[in-house]
Amino acid sequence: MSSYIDLKFINTLSSRLEKFARKHDYLYNFRCPHCGDSKKNKTKARGFLYRVKNDMFFKCHNCGMGQNLANFIKFIDTKLYDEYILERYKGSSPATPRPKFDFKTPVFKETNVIEKELKNLAELSEDHPAVKYVISRKIPKEFFSKLYFVDKFMNLVNKVKPNTFKNFKGEHPRLIIPFYDYDGKMFAFQGRAFGKEQPKYLTIKFDEDKQKVYGLERVNLQKHIYIVEGPIDSLFIDNCIAAAGADLTIQSKGDNITYIFDNEPRNVEIVKRIHKIIENDFNVFIWPKEIQSKDVNDLILSGTSKSEIKGIISNNTYRGLSAMTKLNDWKRC
């Protein structure tokens, strides 16, 4: 029954998806509505709907966006999404309650095996080294409940992904930053070292089909979205997400998005990424020459307020030809 309903709603959406085509049973191809696919080549179609077991999922091979069918429908049409949810679950037995979609603080449902290893920062004293660290980074206290501490990081990782570490030489504690999807389900976590351990940031994924994007459970796709590189930076900007060590490819319709890269004009990879964003006709923040801070958190540590950062971003956001001109000036700094 669920497959029939999924196909019914996919058929309803088909007229609103450019270059929509059915490849074979449970596989559909079209231009991605998130990124719009190529701006130069209108024949490009790299968005797909496909089935895994009994459920349908969306994936774009251009921007990397991945989500279940329900959230894909919700992105395109919230009213149709309500109809889909109602029809998908109205046939459930009386003993099966209709699922709730109200947001609550996410919990580690699939990772009970590691719960005992983690300590929530909101429950630790201010004398704890991990709490002292986040205070030193001026992370707002409202986010303490979303951060954790683990004494033995390698042991934690091996419990989630066995044999990641062959031995425990150099075992050490880390700050744990969980990654949740749109539905509040944890699919990865990042460990931030307190000492000289390398790499300083190490991200462990449970679901390899998902991008390493932080903050999805908090983002409102109907409002302007900001995308930064690091999870900690995202905590200082409203409606902000972070791509941890990956291309910043989460997309939204029109000019509803602003990319904010680290202030590293000598970093060839960052310059390439900014160039790509500009070519795809999206907004990008270009750091003004007078600011020497390396990222958003560094700006906060220098004494810049959250509201001042918002103004700096607004006054230095560009698009199209003006963005390319500013990029060329910035990379010569």
LINKA-V627249 format. One record per residue. NEAR is the number of other C-alpha atoms within 8 Angstrom. D_CENTER is the distance of its C-alpha to the mean C-alpha in whole Angstrom. Layout:
NEAR/D_CENTER ; NEAR/D_CENTER
//
This chain:
4/32 ; 8/28 ; 8/28 ; 7/31 ; 11/29 ; 10/26 ; 9/28 ; 8/29 ; 9/26 ; 8/25 ; 8/29 ; 7/28 ; 8/25 ; 8/27 ; 8/29 ; 5/26 ; 11/24 ; 7/25 ; 9/27 ; 11/27 ; 7/28 ; 8/29 ; 7/29 ; 6/31 ; 5/30 ; 9/27 ; 11/25 ; 12/25 ; 14/24 ; 13/23 ; 14/21 ; 13/18 ; 9/17 ; 10/14 ; 11/15 ; 9/19 ; 13/19 ; 8/22 ; 8/23 ; 4/26 ; 6/27 ; 7/27 ; 5/28 ; 8/25 ; 10/23 ; 12/20 ; 13/18 ; 12/20 ; 13/20 ; 10/22 ; 10/23 ; 7/22 ; 4/25 ; 7/25 ; 10/22 ; 12/21 ; 12/17 ; 14/16 ; 11/15 ; 12/15 ; 8/16 ; 8/16 ; 11/12 ; 10/11 ; 13/9 ; 11/11 ; 9/12 ; 10/15 ; 12/18 ; 9/18 ; 10/14 ; 10/15 ; 11/19 ; 11/17 ; 8/15 ; 7/19 ; 8/21 ; 9/21 ; 7/25 ; 9/25 ; 12/22 ; 8/24 ; 8/27 ; 11/25 ; 9/24 ; 8/28 ; 9/29 ; 9/27 ; 8/28 ; 7/31 ; 6/33 ; 9/32 ; 6/35 ; 5/36 ; 5/35 ; 6/31 ; 7/30 ; 7/27 ; 4/24 ; 4/23 ; 5/19 ; 4/20 ; 6/17 ; 5/18 ; 5/17 ; 8/15 ; 7/18 ; 9/18 ; 7/19 ; 5/19 ; 8/20 ; 8/23 ; 7/24 ; 10/23 ; 8/23 ; 7/26 ; 9/25 ; 9/22 ; 10/23 ; 12/22 ; 13/22 ; 7/23 ; 7/26 ; 9/27 ; 6/30 ; 6/29 ; 6/31 ; 8/29 ; 6/28 ; 9/24 ; 12/24 ; 10/26 ; 9/24 ; 9/21 ; 8/24 ; 7/25 ; 8/21 ; 8/22 ; 12/19 ; 8/20 ; 5/21 ; 5/19 ; 9/16 ; 12/19 ; 10/19 ; 9/15 ; 13/16 ; 13/19 ; 13/21 ; 13/23 ; 8/26 ; 11/26 ; 12/23 ; 10/24 ; 9/26 ; 11/23 ; 12/21 ; 11/24 ; 9/24 ; 10/21 ; 8/21 ; 8/25 ; 6/27 ; 7/24 ; 9/26 ; 5/30 ; 4/31 ; 8/30 ; 4/32 ; 4/30 ; 9/29 ; 8/27 ; 11/25 ; 13/21 ; 14/19 ; 12/16 ; 12/13 ; 12/11 ; 14/8 ; 15/8 ; 11/8 ; 9/9 ; 8/12 ; 12/12 ; 11/13 ; 14/12 ; 12/11 ; 13/11 ; 12/12 ; 13/13 ; 12/16 ; 11/17 ; 13/21 ; 9/24 ; 4/26 ; 6/27 ; 7/25 ; 6/23 ; 6/21 ; 8/20 ; 9/16 ; 8/16 ; 9/13 ; 8/14 ; 9/13 ; 8/15 ; 7/13 ; 6/14 ; 5/13 ; 7/9 ; 10/7 ; 11/6 ; 10/2 ; 12/4 ; 14/5 ; 11/5 ; 9/9 ; 7/10 ; 10/9 ; 8/12 ; 8/12 ; 4/15 ; 7/15 ; 10/15 ; 13/11 ; 13/11 ; 14/8 ; 16/10 ; 13/10 ; 10/10 ; 14/9 ; 8/13 ; 13/13 ; 14/10 ; 11/13 ; 11/15 ; 10/14 ; 7/14 ; 11/11 ; 13/9 ; 15/5 ; 15/5 ; 16/6 ; 11/8 ; 7/11 ; 7/10 ; 6/11 ; 11/9 ; 7/9 ; 9/7 ; 9/10 ; 10/12 ; 9/16 ; 6/19 ; 8/18 ; 9/16 ; 13/13 ; 14/14 ; 13/13 ; 11/14 ; 10/15 ; 10/17 ; 9/20 ; 7/21 ; 11/24 ; 6/25 ; 7/22 ; 7/23 ; 6/20 ; 11/18 ; 12/21 ; 8/20 ; 10/17 ; 11/18 ; 10/21 ; 8/19 ; 12/17 ; 14/20 ; 8/22 ; 8/19 ; 9/20 ; 14/17 ; 15/18 ; 14/17 ; 12/18 ; 12/21 ; 8/22 ; 7/26 ; 7/29 ; 4/30 ; 6/27 ; 6/26 ; 9/23 ; 9/21 ; 10/18 ; 11/17 ; 10/18 ; 9/21 ; 12/22 ; 11/22 ; 9/24 ; 7/26 ; 6/27 ; 9/25 ; 7/24 ; 9/21 ; 6/23 ; 8/24 ; 11/21 ; 9/20 ; 8/24 ; 8/23 ; 9/20 ; 7/22 ; 6/25 ; 10/23 ; 12/21 ; 11/22 ; 12/22 ; 11/24 ; 6/28 ; 8/27 ; 14/24 ; 11/26 ; 8/29 ; 10/27 ; 12/25 ; 8/28 ; 8/29 ; 12/26 ; 9/26 ; 6/30 ; 6/30
//
